[in-house]
């Protein structure tokens, strides 16, 4: 049985009409399966993943985020600095980006760093503590 989704992500996703979602570094698929149960068309990406997941190593650039193709992009508990601009470009106007990373270790990220990647976007939820930083933002409609 999959773990429940992150409550911050679940609350934000409820604001959108289900559409196309991209779950980067999806792991066991807890967000993928939760979104699919709610009518989302989800593309899940991970270097290991599960059946039906796109098997790609994000660090090696084996997956390209298509520009303006996604209503929601999730990258939860994974941080890769060079993905930030791809996520920003990949979200459709009016869509959401939901990111969370650890605040210590090799792939540490801060809330300030996450915010810097989305100037002009509407912040829906954010937080930072000794374990993680997260940001959920809505892309402006032109």
ABEGO torsion letter per residue (X at the ends): XBBBBBAAAAAAAAABBBBBBBBBGAEAGAAAAAAAAAGBBBBBBBAAEBBGBBBBBAAAGABBBBBGABABBBBBGBBBAAAAAAAAAABBBGBBBBBBBBABEAABBBAAAAAAABBGBBBABBBBBAABBBBBBBBBBX
